[in-house]
Amino acid sequence: MIEDACDSGAPFFVHVSFNDPHPPYFVPRPYDSIVDPVRVDLPACGNEHGRPEWQFQALKECATDSATEADIGKIIAVYHGMIAYVDAQIGRICDALVRLRVRDNTWIILSSDHGDFAGEKGLFEKCEVLYECLLHVPLIIVPPPSATAPRGEVVEGLVQSVDLFPTMLNLAGLNVPEYTQGKDLLAWLYNGPRQPLYEAVFAQVGNYKGHLLGKSSFPTGTCGAGRRSELVQGVRTATHAYLRDPEYGDEAYDLQADPNELNNVIKFHGRSEPGWVTDLRHRVDLWEQQCARLPGKLGVVPGNRGFDTPYRPFRENPSVFV
């Protein structure tokens, strides 16, 4: 694809999506043995007092409730092997850009759609919840060698995946639509003294509604206990996290005292919740209102992945929405 794009002589954008690292945990040789399981640091698993009830069912469904430390170490080692495998494939792409003499005018951005428990809380895969290990994904921005830009810098600060859209449009010299929720990361990184881009970042997941063939897609995806029929919404700051879960109850974590999110503050405090929980709850309300205004503003057809009634007239006669 890159060779064809170069032959065309036109500017190009290539979106390359790798499935790995992703369950089920398999990877070709030699990557299956590139990491020694004995040397793997095992993550924190939590205790029975601080975790939501659905996690105990998830542990049973995934059989990690009976796994030994050696078992968990082997799985994590293979997970790291999948990462090494993808890293090698990205290296092939970078080598091709150099060979085709376009690397000097190409920006490379690496990110991911979600993370994996990878043993945290004793779980693997993902679930329709909003913890740090599932939300904190890689983001690497590599400028062309010809660009005047800082390099090799690790940047602390909250950003969101929606920021990639305006960032790439500005790189291409295109106008950013006024409805865009994200912000240009390069303008933030390179223009003047760097202040925090966001006080808080937001995410949502779920709204499963029973449309899968069976509730569980384990071992290639999410176990049944990890599915959410209702929408789960969450907010994170640099110090605290809150998620609204209509099915299993809300959760909140003090990330300074409890960075592994093992002790749900709401579960321990009940109605006498700390003030920061109330503040984050309010932030989610405001964010939800902001998101609710966008579909009408943009003319988005309502529905749920094509299963709900409002989509049916569109499928039968697309011209009615033109």
C-alpha positions as CSV (number, residue, x, y, z in Angstrom):
1,M,0.0,0.0,0.0
2,I,2.8,2.4,0.8
3,E,4.6,1.6,-2.4
4,D,1.4,2.2,-4.4
5,A,0.9,5.5,-2.5
6,C,4.4,6.6,-3.3
7,D,4.0,5.7,-7.0
8,S,0.9,7.9,-7.1
9,G,2.9,11.0,-6.2
10,A,0.1,12.3,-4.0
11,P,0.2,12.8,-0.2
12,F,-1.1,9.7,1.6
13,F,-2.5,8.6,5.0
14,V,-2.2,5.0,6.0
15,H,-4.1,3.5,8.9
16,V,-2.6,0.2,9.9
17,S,-4.5,-1.8,12.5
18,F,-2.9,-4.7,14.3
19,N,-5.0,-7.2,16.2
20,D,-2.2,-8.1,18.7
21,P,-1.7,-7.8,21.5
22,H,-5.2,-9.3,22.0
23,P,-6.8,-12.4,23.3
24,P,-6.5,-15.3,22.8
25,Y,-2.9,-15.2,23.8
26,F,-1.0,-16.8,21.0
27,V,2.0,-15.6,19.0
28,P,4.3,-17.2,16.4
29,R,7.8,-18.3,17.2
30,P,10.2,-17.0,18.4
31,Y,8.0,-14.4,20.1
32,D,6.3,-17.0,22.2
33,S,9.5,-17.5,24.2
34,I,11.1,-14.1,24.0
35,V,10.2,-13.3,27.6
36,D,11.0,-15.7,30.5
37,P,7.9,-16.2,32.6
38,V,9.9,-16.6,35.8
39,R,11.2,-13.0,35.4
40,V,7.7,-11.5,34.9
41,D,6.6,-9.1,37.7
42,L,3.1,-10.2,38.8
43,P,0.6,-7.3,39.1
44,A,-1.6,-6.6,42.2
45,C,-4.7,-8.7,42.4
46,G,-6.7,-7.1,45.2
47,N,-8.7,-8.5,48.1
48,E,-12.2,-9.7,48.6
49,H,-13.2,-6.6,50.6
50,G,-12.5,-3.9,48.1
51,R,-13.6,-5.3,44.7
52,P,-17.0,-5.2,43.0
53,E,-19.0,-8.4,43.0
54,W,-18.9,-8.9,39.2
55,Q,-15.2,-9.5,39.4
56,F,-15.6,-12.7,41.4
57,Q,-17.8,-14.1,38.7
58,A,-15.3,-13.0,36.0
59,L,-12.5,-14.8,37.9
60,K,-14.5,-18.0,37.7
61,E,-15.4,-17.6,34.1
62,C,-11.8,-17.0,33.1
63,A,-10.6,-19.8,35.5
64,T,-8.0,-17.4,37.0
65,D,-9.6,-18.0,40.4
66,S,-7.7,-21.3,40.4
67,A,-4.6,-20.2,38.5
68,T,-1.2,-20.4,40.1
69,E,1.4,-17.6,40.0
70,A,3.4,-19.7,37.5
71,D,0.2,-19.9,35.3
72,I,-0.2,-16.1,35.4
73,G,3.4,-15.5,34.7
74,K,3.3,-17.7,31.5
75,I,0.3,-15.7,30.2
76,I,1.8,-12.4,30.8
77,A,5.1,-13.5,29.1
78,V,3.1,-14.5,26.0
79,Y,1.3,-11.1,26.1
80,H,4.7,-9.4,26.1
81,G,5.7,-11.6,23.2
82,M,2.6,-10.3,21.2
83,I,3.8,-6.8,21.8
84,A,7.3,-7.7,20.5
85,Y,5.8,-9.3,17.4
86,V,3.8,-6.1,16.6
87,D,6.9,-4.0,17.3
88,A,8.8,-6.0,14.7
89,Q,6.0,-5.4,12.1
90,I,6.0,-1.7,12.8
91,G,9.7,-1.8,12.2
92,R,9.1,-3.2,8.7
93,I,6.8,-0.3,8.0
94,C,9.4,2.2,9.2
95,D,12.1,0.5,7.1
96,A,9.9,0.7,4.0
97,L,9.4,4.5,4.5
98,V,13.2,4.9,4.6
99,R,13.7,2.7,1.6
100,L,11.0,4.6,-0.4
101,R,12.6,7.9,0.6
102,V,9.4,9.3,2.2
103,R,10.4,9.1,5.9
104,D,11.7,12.7,5.9
105,N,8.1,13.9,5.2
106,T,6.1,11.3,7.2
107,W,4.7,11.6,10.7
108,I,4.2,8.3,12.6
109,I,1.6,8.1,15.4
110,L,1.2,4.9,17.4
111,S,-1.8,4.3,19.8
112,S,-4.3,1.7,20.8
113,D,-8.1,1.4,21.3
114,H,-7.9,-0.1,24.8
115,G,-5.7,-1.9,27.2
116,D,-5.8,-5.4,28.8
117,F,-6.0,-6.5,32.5
118,A,-2.9,-8.6,31.8
119,G,-3.2,-10.1,35.3
120,E,-4.3,-7.0,37.2
121,K,-7.0,-7.8,39.7
122,G,-6.4,-11.4,38.7
123,L,-8.1,-10.8,35.4
124,F,-7.2,-11.0,31.7
125,E,-8.7,-9.8,28.5
126,K,-10.9,-6.7,28.9
127,C,-14.3,-5.9,30.4
128,E,-16.8,-3.2,29.8
129,V,-15.4,-1.1,32.7
130,L,-13.1,1.9,32.9
131,Y,-10.0,1.1,34.9
132,E,-6.5,2.6,34.4
133,C,-5.1,-0.6,32.8
134,L,-7.9,-0.6,30.1
135,L,-7.8,3.2,29.5
136,H,-4.1,4.1,29.7
137,V,-3.0,3.2,26.2
138,P,0.3,3.9,24.4
139,L,0.6,7.1,22.5
140,I,3.9,7.7,20.6
141,I,4.3,10.6,18.1
142,V,7.4,10.5,15.9
143,P,8.1,13.5,13.8
144,P,9.9,13.4,10.4
145,P,13.7,13.8,10.7
146,S,13.3,17.1,8.9
147,A,10.8,18.5,11.4
148,T,11.9,21.0,14.0
149,A,10.5,19.3,17.0
150,P,11.6,17.9,20.4
151,R,12.4,14.2,20.4
152,G,12.8,11.5,22.9
153,E,10.6,13.2,25.5
154,V,8.2,11.4,27.8
155,V,5.3,13.8,28.4
156,E,3.1,13.6,31.5
157,G,-0.4,14.8,31.3
158,L,-3.9,13.7,30.5
159,V,-4.9,13.4,26.8
160,Q,-7.7,11.6,25.0
161,S,-8.0,9.5,21.9
162,V,-10.3,12.2,20.4
163,D,-7.3,14.4,20.3
164,L,-5.8,12.4,17.4
165,F,-8.4,13.7,15.0
166,P,-7.6,17.4,15.2
167,T,-3.9,16.7,15.6
168,M,-3.8,14.8,12.2
169,L,-5.9,17.3,10.4
170,N,-3.6,20.2,11.4
171,L,-0.6,18.2,10.3
172,A,-2.2,17.8,6.9
173,G,-3.1,21.5,6.8
174,L,-6.8,20.8,6.8
175,N,-9.5,22.7,8.7
176,V,-10.7,21.3,12.0
177,P,-14.5,21.2,12.3
178,E,-15.8,23.4,15.0
179,Y,-17.8,20.5,16.7
180,T,-14.5,18.6,17.3
181,Q,-14.2,17.5,21.0
182,G,-10.5,16.9,20.9
183,K,-7.5,19.3,20.9
184,D,-4.3,19.5,18.8
185,L,-1.6,17.7,20.7
186,L,1.3,19.2,18.7
187,A,0.2,22.7,19.4
188,W,0.1,21.8,23.1
189,L,3.5,20.1,23.0
190,Y,5.4,22.6,20.9
191,N,3.9,26.1,21.4
192,G,5.2,27.9,24.5
193,P,5.1,26.9,28.2
194,R,3.2,23.6,28.6
195,Q,0.2,23.7,30.9
196,P,-2.1,20.7,31.6
197,L,-4.3,20.2,28.5
198,Y,-7.2,18.7,30.6
199,E,-8.2,18.8,34.2
200,A,-10.2,15.6,33.5
201,V,-10.7,13.1,30.8
202,F,-13.8,11.0,30.0
203,A,-14.7,7.6,28.6
204,Q,-17.7,5.3,28.1
205,V,-18.2,1.7,27.3
206,G,-21.0,-0.9,27.3
207,N,-24.6,-0.5,26.1
208,Y,-24.3,-4.2,25.1
209,K,-28.1,-4.7,25.0
210,G,-27.8,-8.4,24.4
211,H,-27.0,-8.2,20.7
212,L,-24.0,-10.6,20.8
213,L,-24.7,-14.3,20.1
214,G,-24.4,-15.2,23.8
215,K,-23.2,-12.7,26.4
216,S,-19.6,-14.0,26.5
217,S,-16.9,-13.8,23.8
218,F,-14.2,-15.3,26.0
219,P,-11.5,-16.5,25.3
220,T,-11.3,-14.1,22.3
221,G,-12.8,-11.2,24.1
222,T,-14.9,-10.4,27.1
223,C,-16.4,-12.8,29.6
224,G,-20.1,-12.6,30.4
225,A,-19.6,-11.0,33.8
226,G,-17.6,-8.2,32.1
227,R,-20.4,-7.2,29.7
228,R,-22.7,-4.3,30.5
229,S,-26.1,-4.0,29.1
230,E,-26.2,-0.3,30.2
231,L,-23.7,2.4,29.4
232,V,-20.8,2.8,31.8
233,Q,-19.3,6.3,32.0
234,G,-16.2,7.5,33.7
235,V,-14.0,10.4,34.5
236,R,-10.4,10.6,35.6
237,T,-8.1,13.3,36.9
238,A,-4.5,13.1,37.7
239,T,-5.4,12.0,41.3
240,H,-8.9,10.4,41.3
241,A,-11.2,8.2,39.2
242,Y,-15.0,7.7,39.2
243,L,-17.1,5.4,37.0
244,R,-20.9,5.2,36.8
245,D,-22.1,1.6,36.5
246,P,-25.9,1.3,36.5
247,E,-25.8,-2.5,36.8
248,Y,-23.3,-3.2,39.5
249,G,-22.9,0.1,41.3
250,D,-20.7,3.1,41.0
251,E,-17.0,3.0,41.8
252,A,-14.4,5.6,42.8
253,Y,-10.7,5.4,43.5
254,D,-8.1,7.6,45.1
255,L,-5.3,7.1,42.6
256,Q,-2.7,8.6,44.9
257,A,-3.4,6.2,47.8
258,D,-4.7,3.3,45.7
259,P,-3.0,3.5,42.2
260,N,-4.1,-0.1,41.3
261,E,-7.7,0.7,41.9
262,L,-8.3,-2.1,44.4
263,N,-10.4,-0.4,47.0
264,N,-13.7,1.2,45.9
265,V,-14.1,4.3,48.0
266,I,-17.9,4.3,47.5
267,K,-18.2,0.7,48.8
268,F,-16.4,1.7,52.0
269,H,-18.0,5.1,52.6
270,G,-21.6,4.5,51.6
271,R,-23.6,7.7,51.6
272,S,-20.9,9.7,53.4
273,E,-18.8,9.9,50.2
274,P,-15.8,12.3,49.9
275,G,-16.4,15.6,48.2
276,W,-14.2,14.7,45.3
277,V,-16.5,11.8,44.4
278,T,-19.5,14.3,44.3
279,D,-17.4,16.6,42.1
280,L,-16.5,13.8,39.6
281,R,-20.1,12.7,39.5
282,H,-21.1,16.2,38.5
283,R,-18.4,16.3,35.8
284,V,-19.8,13.1,34.2
285,D,-23.3,14.7,34.2
286,L,-22.0,17.8,32.4
287,W,-20.0,15.7,29.9
288,E,-23.0,13.5,29.2
289,Q,-25.1,16.7,28.4
290,Q,-22.3,17.9,26.0
291,C,-22.3,14.5,24.2
292,A,-26.1,14.4,24.0
293,R,-26.1,17.7,22.1
294,L,-23.8,16.4,19.4
295,P,-26.0,13.9,17.5
296,G,-28.7,16.5,16.8
297,K,-26.1,19.1,15.8
298,L,-24.4,16.7,13.4
299,G,-27.5,14.9,12.1
300,V,-26.3,11.5,13.4
301,V,-28.9,8.8,13.0
302,P,-29.7,7.3,16.5
303,G,-29.4,3.6,17.1
304,N,-27.2,0.9,18.6
305,R,-24.9,-0.6,16.0
306,G,-27.7,-1.1,13.6
307,F,-30.0,-3.2,15.8
308,D,-32.4,-0.6,17.1
309,T,-35.6,0.5,15.4
310,P,-34.4,3.9,14.2
311,Y,-31.8,2.3,11.9
312,R,-34.3,0.1,10.1
313,P,-35.7,2.9,7.8
314,F,-32.2,3.8,6.8
315,R,-31.2,0.2,6.0
316,E,-34.4,-0.2,3.9
317,N,-34.2,3.2,2.2
318,P,-31.0,5.2,2.8
319,S,-32.4,8.1,0.7
320,V,-34.8,9.1,3.5
321,F,-31.9,10.6,5.4
322,V,-30.2,12.3,2.5
